[in-house]
Amino acid sequence: MEGHLHIKAEGHRRTLMIVLGLTLAYLIVEIVVGLLTNSLALVADAIHMVTDAGALALAAFASWMAGKPATPQKTYGYYRVEILAALANGLLLVGSAGFIIYEAIRRLNAPQQVIGGPMLIVAVVGLIVNLAGVWLLHGRAGENLNVKGAFYEVVKDALGSVGVIAAGIVILTTGFTLIDAIVSILIALFILPRTWNLLTEAVDILLESTPSHIDLDAVRAAMGGVRGVESIHDLHVWTITPEFLTMSGHVVVEKGVDRTHAQRILEELNDRLAGDFGIEHATFQIEYTDLDCVEGYP
């Protein structure tokens, strides 16, 4: 299981580094043109790109850390670094959205001249770059919370580029420069609910909550359906990373079950949990109702 996760972490890191390179190249162009044209929408999008670059760099670093082997002190390895990175990226997004909304409202009260032509050209280039990033990340976004955060960042910027393109067209055709600030607010408002979901998922993992897609009653029922199991208690399921679910519990076996049969029960429990729920790391304590059948007791 751990070797499989290390291979995945390397693949995630390679993809993230490619998208990071594309993002940094476009970021430099967007900031320069945004300042030259006095476009808040472009600067707002550039700020998003800064957060994207930071998020992608942090995600790549976290993927590298996740690939480090476990130690006697870090028995689960460094997988949780990815969750901490996702949490940091979510907080960074909230801060950037708040700044953009503040600056846009200020510009609505004091309109400024915006040059639409260069703004439109750079936004079109940005859309192409962002769509390339979306294409590279979409296949891995469902596998890893860190990559999911980066994917949301790039999708958000792709839609932001669409908004800037629309603002550029409006400015060129009508001269209505307030559209620049309006689009900036819409981009920021688009960020917030997705950021909240990302933060909620990261915090739930850090609190070792039961994964949202796991029905604990269904897990208990599936385990209780194994022949020889009398009852289940102290059942816990939690997440190391979204790719790595783990659980623990106490399994009370029926009267007359000996040690050999108990081992078969453990094997069937692990097979059922892995096949039905994707839980491949489970630790159980076997409890006997009839200790006379246990060899060597007392």
Buried (B, 14 or more C-beta within 10 A) or exposed (E): EEEEBBEBBBBBBEBBBBBBEBBBEBBEBBBBBBEEBBBBBBBBBBBBBBBBBBBBBBBBBBBBBBBBEEEEEEEBBBBBBBBBBBBBBBBBBBEBBEEBBEBBEEBBEEEEEBBBEBBBBBBEBBBEBBBBBBEBBEEBBEBBBBBBBBBBBBBBBBBBBBBBBBBBBBBEEEEEBBBBBBBBBBBBEBBBEBBEEBBEBBBBBBEEBBBEEBBEEEBBEBBEEBEBBBBBEEBEBBBBBBBBBBBBBEBBBBEEBBEEBBEEBBEBBBEBBBEEBEBBBBEBEBBBEEEEBBEEEE
